[in-house]
Amino acid sequence: MCGICGFVGKKTGDWDREQVLEEMKDAIRHRGPDDGGSWLSADAALGFRRLSIIDLETGAQPMENENGDKVLVFNGEIYNYQELREELLKAGHQFKTRSDTEVLIHGYEEWGEHLPEHLRGMFAFALWDEKNGKLYGARDPFGIKPFYYALTDNGFLFASEIKGILPHPSYKKKLNLEALEQYLSFQYSALEKTFFQGIWQLKPGHFLKYDRVHSSLEVEQYFIPELLPEPARGKKTGSA
């Protein structure tokens, strides 16, 4: 289990961006006690708390591509990353690590928003494109790994847990009574909305795109489950 968090948007007010990112990371420290990392630019900040499993020496995050114009934070495990790595090597991509994290970066360069369709595993990740001012995030088809986000007057916030969003000064805590009604009825909320007004969970099998220039957010479904039952054994099919 690891933890990711971050925000996109220029600073407004007298708060320190680096300090706020550290507070967001500290809120989810229990998800990754082994290590932590930060990446900041004028438009974006990404934070990571690591539980070291794969590529202990060189798999640190946030991780950049060769040009430094794309940076990624990732929580999860990609089961087919070795096969994807070989495919991307043949396509001309160069790797510096043996981690599944770097496969996601080069996979995005190769397949764009269709990247999750190539993945087998459990994952939630956010990739910031510094050159184009866009953030791309995705969650696995079964929602094993969490991803929460919020839009504020200052921009876009995200984290593995709601508590990772709360330290940001542009988010003002307010109870969402609609989610509370769901909880009192069913003992959980089945909505995309959470108990905190303005904080949403990215649904399983979905990805999102946030455009910093236009302050626009798009959420799309990439995984559509299909039910294809097989005929019961011992029973004839077709017309009599």
Stockholm file with secondary structure:
# STOCKHOLM 1.0

chainA/1-240         MCGICGFVGKKTGDWDREQVLEEMKDAIRHRGPDDGGSWLSADAALGFRRLSIIDLETGAQPMENENGDKVLVFNGEIYNYQELREELLKAGHQFKTRSDTEVLIHGYEEWGEHLPEHLRGMFAFALWDEKNGKLYGARDPFGIKPFYYALTDNGFLFASEIKGILPHPSYKKKLNLEALEQYLSFQYSALEKTFFQGIWQLKPGHFLKYDRVHSSLEVEQYFIPELLPEPARGKKTGSA
#=GR chainA/1-240 SS CCEEEEEESCCCSSCCHHHHHHHHHHHTGGGCBSEEEEEECSSEEEEEEECCCSCTTTCCSSEECTTSSEEEEEEEEETTHHHHHHHHHHTTCCCSCCCHHHHHHHHHHHHGGGGGGGCCEEEEEEEEETTTTEEEEEECTTCCSCCEEEEETTEEEEESSGGGTTTSTTCCCCBCHHHHHHHHHHSSCCSSBCSBTTEEECCTTEEEEEETTTTEEEEEECCCCCCCCCCCTTCCCSCC
#=GC SS_cons         CCEEEEEESCCCSSCCHHHHHHHHHHHTGGGCBSEEEEEECSSEEEEEEECCCSCTTTCCSSEECTTSSEEEEEEEEETTHHHHHHHHHHTTCCCSCCCHHHHHHHHHHHHGGGGGGGCCEEEEEEEEETTTTEEEEEECTTCCSCCEEEEETTEEEEESSGGGTTTSTTCCCCBCHHHHHHHHHHSSCCSSBCSBTTEEECCTTEEEEEETTTTEEEEEECCCCCCCCCCCTTCCCSCC
//
